[in-house]
Amino acid sequence: MIQKRDVEKNLGLNFNNKVEKHISELVTKIMKRFILVLLLCNVLSFSFGQNTREEIIKVRGEERNNTLSVEFRLPKFEILDTNFKELYKIDEIFNYIRIDDEFGIIDSVGLPQLPQLTFDLHVPYNAVEFKIEVISETKQEIDVKRRIMPAQEDINEEEPVFEFQINNDYYRSEGGFCNLPIQLTENFIVFGEQGICVTVFPFVYNPVLKKLIVLSNATFRVSYTLSREVTETYHSEAKGNYLSSLFMNYQSSEVKSLQKSGGSPIMGRYLMITPPEYESTLTYFANYKRNIGFEVDVFNTNTTGSSASSIKNFIQNRYNNTSTRPDYVLLVGDVDKIPAYEGDPYSGDDNKDDPITDLGYSLLDGNDNLADVFLGRFSVSTPQELINIIESVQLKIDKNIF
């Protein structure tokens, strides 16, 4: 469920080269899993169609009862033949379920690779004690001629190891793996709003009977209690657009009130932090953002402090006050001027689990690792480098490149 969000789209910022390389390696690792798709051959049955997430999941809220009603409709799918002969020298042909791209997979190594659908729901900030129950469901049984293929380890591009993994004990059983239709997996805070993560498991596989139990349609109810009164006091167009793309059901109370009164939220609020020597150069970019509708505050490190902890505290204090809460935080200068928040600069390329990163500056609400602001950095060492970046970003904005 994790993506490179709209930070680049909205800011057009330069990211540290080491972080960019780390992201690239993670993407490469994920893409390796799709090697198996290229090995698909004969289609057995059923049909396949593209669907939007809104066609698969519909959410209705009942604020008075502190509940959400979730309607699920399984899209069309295919059952395909596939084999591992090219990668693992295994002659057996397995079945593979191909379904809409909105679905992910259960990837427990050695166990059946089954589709799952994970999505996020917006709930009140003060909601607690979440429960989920099945109100209605429609299931069907499908006979499968072959065993559902087992999930495999990701292939390491640098040191590939082609060792076939299968849990034979499970494949000799009647299954029971992920046999619940829906699960609440976690709740989190992002941009000052609370969400819950929901996963639907529409396929249950019985290896002994060679059957798939398929959840075609279902209605679920999510309920919660409210712990205290919380009043939302800040909304922006940037926040609304992002959360609307993240949550299946996002619409803040302030947006509703603005719509009723005919008003509109601000576009977004910038917080720019810079060393004193770049401040005058940055003024042009700050004014440019103001002229296109953003609220912009600029502070130099004489005010914020120059250590990672002092800068983080300054951002945190601005975030805690809804009248100054930023949507965007722009750090100006390389790590010698604005230090990276965490990571080991001497770890080398071999230590990919501890990259230099600014993520800590954006973790401002909740006990999770989800950014609460759009965060970026102009990694410059001279005023002229800053001018070059500003001109490039402005050109892209004016031409609607991002």
Phi, psi and omega in degrees: 000005189259135186224161171276105194285199189278013183300311181295320182299318185273330185252326184063046189262157175276131177259149178306135185302322182293320177296318180299319179295320179297316179298317180300320180294323178294318179297318178301318180299317180295317183295335180300331181298334185276002171304322183299328182296327181292345182269002183295144175229239194304129174281129181275306187194177177070174182230168188229135178216153179276138181226151170278158180298328180293335177282336181271321183237130172236135184237133175234134180259144174234087188299324182295327182261004181054049181223158170234135176257125183244120177256129182243134175229119181288127177285173179295152182213168177238150168248120187244160168270144174208161178217165182248017189297318183296320184272319191239001181060036178257126184278338184297140173262131181249166170264150182220135181263119177255130186215177182310146182297345178293339183273145169260199180226152168279116190243037174289117189301131178091346180256163185303134179273100186246146178292149173217157179237120179244134180212166183246139177243139176275132178227163179303148182301328183263015179284138179219176174053061182283140176224150177225140180218153178272124179268317178205155179203150175235125182237157173221153177256137179234129175281134177243138185281333185235169177287142175292134187296142178278146176293146183241162176298148171298145182271122178283117184297324184281321181228070184295133175235117184257082180241114183291133182242127175210135178271093185296327178300318180294317183289349173262005183254183176267015174088221184107359181281121181053049182269010172267142186286329185211151183211137168273121186257329180190157170242158187204166176242132177215130181052037177077011179236149180262141175228160172235145181260126184239137178234131175255132178249093187277352182236130172237131186248130175250102184297320184294314181277352182055051181230148169250130171263118189247126177273106184277315181215150177198155171236129180241154175237126174256127180235159182201168173244161179255130186272331182195170178279132176226131180249123178284131185232002182218133173211147176222162178297321180297314179297315182297317180297318181293312183291331176293328177280336181276313184263148177287341192222032187277128164199112186287159179296329180289323177299317179300315181292324177295320179296321180294324183271354181083008180271182179213150179285166175291160180294317182167165184237126179260141167238116181249129181239127188216153168295154182304326185289345178256357189297315182295322177293322182291337183305321180300314181293321178298317179293324178299315178295321178298319184293337179261009169116001180268150167272131187228130172239132181241130177226143175260170187288351170293332179269316185278341193089160186251356177272159180300319182293320181290321178294317178299317179298322179295313179298318181299316179296321177293323181291321183294337178262113185295343177280347178236004185298123180275152167268326182238137171239122180245118175265132184244119181120155179283180188293346176284339179258314176239101187296150171297146185288325180201174183110157182256108182293346182252013185286335180078171184292340182288337181260084185278351182272357182224061183284158170291129185210155175257006187307321183303331178294338185260357180271094192240353185206134178083166180258062182216177180252033178260131181296140178255000172216158168285121186241135177209173183217136165268102183277085183239154179243349180219159175302324181294321176298322178295318178300317181298317180294316180301315180296321179293315180295316181297320179298318181292321178296314182296330180265009178057036175287326173211000000 
